[in-house]
């Protein structure tokens, strides 16, 4: 009796080579965008920020906000905020254009790698990091156009470039098949949710760090000190606090869904929903810390730096879950 063996998946080497070439292009484009945003932050002229937030604040203060005021209340912030200003320069517009070019290259790199390997292109740590960077920049671009938060460019692109550098230097894996455990439609559901949530959490963390700097600047000004340099041109701490909070509100439900989807996949693959695997434990710890952040935001006296530090602790848990757990602990998720 003969045996039939499944043929090894064939990798499209041409598409794989094209995908690898795009990595260099997108890193260069992201670096150029970071440089341009830094120039804007350093040499831009301070102008009043007129965004939808400002419009909502004006309407809310006037008592005739209607739907806009109700929308603002859904993110659990005050209806009005102090007028704020940010540094603006033509190079910032160029930086935004460079970010869009890099984002398109980032997306094309992921698509071509998926075509090359004939599978969902996030089956290992290298691919996961590249996808996280894509989602992080997508969230930043949304914030830049929706909330005029271009001022976050420097703070967002620094971790993006660091992650891409780590991915290329230490995590790179050639395009190819994944282990049988990952041959499931759940990878498109569970992992995609985790990637989108991580992108939102990263932008929130960037806004949180910026908020802490802006808050310190405002305290120094209140004490009569003169503040100069890039820090003096940051927008109001309250606006940054709003932005950070909003993107945790966006990412937290996705992370929750990702954990639930992972549990369902685990039941199909391993016969149990939860087994206290290190990755599962740290995913739950991350969820708990962000839940504590949202609870703190809803508790009087726990807005501002205290809740921001909780949010940053959640992001630290997220990064520990991704990097340290994969390398320091042995578990069912170690294949990634």
N, C-alpha and C positions, 0 to 999 in steps of 0.2 A: 504494500500500500504506500503510495507516494504522499509526500507532505508538500503543502503549498506555503510558501513564505511571502509575506507582504513585501513588495519592492520598497527599497529605501526612497524616501521623498527626494526628488531632484531639485536642487537649488538653482535658480536662474542667476548664474554668475554675473551676467551683464547688469541686471537690476541690482544685485548686491553691491557691485562696484559703484554704480551710480548712487546708491544710497549712502555708501561710505564717503563718497566725494562731497555729498551735500552736507555731511557733518561739519567739515571744515568751513564751508561757505556760511552755514548758519552761525557758527561760533564767531567768525569774523564779523558778520553783520550784527550780532548781539553786542559784541565788544565795541563796535563803532557807535551803536545806539547808546550804550552806557557812557561812552566818552562824551557824546553830544548832550546827553541829559545832565552829566556832571558840569559841563560848560554852562548850560542854562542855569543850573542851580547856583553856580559861582558868580556869573556875570549878568544874569537876567535882571531886568528892571521889575520892581515889585508893582504888581497891578492887582486890582480888586478882583477876586474870583467870583464870577457870575455863573453859577451852575443851577441845576434843578434844585439842589439843596437850598441854595440861597432863595430861590423863588418860593419854595415851600415854607421857608422860615418867614419870609415877608408876609405871605398869605396867612400863615398860622398866627402870626403876631397881630394881624388885622382882624382875626376872628372870622374870616370868610373862606376858610381853606377847603371845606367840603371834602372831596375825594382825596385831594393831595395831602391834606392834614391827616386824614385817616391812614393813608399809605405810610406817612412818616411814623405814625404811632405803631405800625406793625413791626417796626424795628426797635421799638422801646427806647426812643430818644426824645429829647425835648423838642417842642414845636419850633422854637426859635434858637438861633445861635448868633454869636458875635460876628460882625463882618470880618472877613479874612482876606488876606492877599497872598499871592504866590509870586515866585520869580518866573518871568517869561522872557523868552528870547527866540529869535528865528531858528537858532540851532536846535531848540526843543522840538519844533515842528519837523525838522530834518531827522531828529532822533526818533520821533514817532514813526516816520516813514521807514527808517532803517529797521525799526522793530517789526513793522508789518512785513517787510521783505524777509527778515530772519524767521518770522513766524511761518510764512509760506514755505520757506525752505525746510523748516522743522517738520511741518506737516507732510511735505513731499518726501522727506527722508523716511518718515514712518510708513507712508503708503508704499513706497518702492521696496522697503525692507519686507513688508508684509507680502507683497507680490513675489519677491525673490524667494521667500521661504514658504509661500503658499499657506499662510496661517495668520492668525491674529498677531500683530507685531509687538506683543508685550509678554513674552514667555520667559524672560530672564531679567536680571537686575539692570543690565545696560539698556535694554529696550524700555523698561519701566521708568528709568530716570529720564530718558529722552521724551517719553510721553508725559511725564510729570512737568517737564519744562515747557512743553507745548501748551498744556492746560494752564499752567501758571501765567504764561504770557497772554493766553486767551482771556483769562480773568482780568489781567492788568489792562489789556486793550479795552475790554468792556468798561472798566473803571475810568479809563482815560477819556472815553467818548461819552459815557453815561453820566459820570460825576466830575468830568474835567480834572481827573486825578493824575494828570501827566507828571506831576511833581513826585509821584512814587517810582518813576522810571529807574532812578539810580538805585533805590533800595530794593527793587524787585529784581533787576538784572544782575546785581552782584551775586545773590545765591544761585540764580539760574546759570550763570557762567561757571561758578564754582562746581555745581553739580555736573554740568557738561564736561568740565575738565576732569573730574573724578571718574565719570563714566568712560571717557575716551582713554584715560591713562590706566585705570585699574579694573574697570568692569567690562571692557569691550569683549564681545563675543561675536564670532562670525555668524552670518545668517545661516540658519539650518533648522532642522526639525526639533521639536520639544519632546520631552519624555511623555510616555503614554498617559500619565496622570493628568496632564494638561490638555489632552485631546477631548475637550468638552465645550459645549456652548456656554457653560457658566463662566468661562474665562472672559467672554465678551460682556458679561453682566457684572460679576463680582469684581474683577480687576479694573474694568472701566470705571465703576463707581468709586473705587479706591483712588484711581488716578485723578479723576475730576475733583474729588474731595481734597486730595493733597494739594492740587493747584490752588484751590480756594483758601486752604489753610496757609499756604506759603505767602500769598498776597496779603492775607490778614496779618501774618507775623511781620511782614515788611512794614505794613502800615502801623503795627503796634510798636515796633522799634522806632519808627519815625515819630510816633506820638510821644514816646518817652523823652525823646530829644526835645521836641517842641514844648512839652510840659516843663522840662527843666529850664528852657529858655524863658518861658513866661514867668516862672518863679524868680529867675534872676532879674528880669525886667521889673517885676513887682517890687523887688528889693532895691531898685534904683540903679542896678548895674547896666552898663552898656554892652550889648551883644553885637558882635560883628561876624562876618564870614557867612558860610553857607547856612549855618544853623539859624542865623537871623532872618533868613528868607523863607523859612518853612511856613506853611499855612497854620491856622489855629489848631491847637491841640484838640479841641472839641471836634473839629471836622475830621481829623485823623482818627480819633476814637470812633466816630460814626462809621467811617470806612472799614476799619478793622472789625468792628462788630458785625456789620452787614455781611461780610464775606465769611465769617464764622457761621452766621445764620444760613448762608447758602451751602456751606460745606458740611455742616454737622448732620443734616438729614441724609446727605449722600453717604457719609461715613457710616451712619446707622444702617442704611439700606445695604451697604457693602458688607457689613458684619453679618446681617441676616442672610444675604445671598450666599456668603461664604459658609454659613452654618448649613444651609440647605445642600450646597455642593458637597460639603464634608459628609453629610448623611448619605448622599448617593455614592461617593467615592470610598468612604471608610466605614460606613455603617453607623455613624454617630454624629449628632449635631455639634457637640462640643466635647473636646477632650483635653482641655488645658494645655494644648501645645503652646510653646513659647510665643509664636506669632499670634495665636488667638488671645493669649493672656495680655500681651502688650497692645493689641488692637483694642481690647476692652479697657485697659488702663488709659489709653489715649482718649477713648470715648468718655470715660468717667471724668477726666480732667476738663475736657471741653464742656461737658454737662455742668461741671462745677462753675466754669466760667459763665455760662448762660444763667445759672442760678444766681451767681454773684451780681451779674448785671441787673437782675430783677430785684435785688435786695438793696434797700436804701443804704447809702454810704459806701457801697462796694463798686461804684463806677470809678473810672480814672485809672491811676497807676496800679492799684491793687488788682483789679480785674484783668488789666492788661498783662501783668506778670503771670497770672493764671493761664491766660491764653498762650503766652510764650512758653510756659511749662508744658502745655498740651502739644505745642509744635515740637518741643525738644523730645517728648515721648514719641511723637510720630517719627522723627528722624532716627531715634534709637531703635524703634521697631523695625525700620527699614534696613539700616546699616548694621547695627550691633547685633540684633537678634539673628540676622542671616549668617553672621560670621562667628559669633561667640557661642551660640546655642545650637544644639542638635535637635531637630524635630521634623515633623512631616512636611514642613514648608522649606526645608533646607535646600531643595532642588533649585530654588530660584536664585 
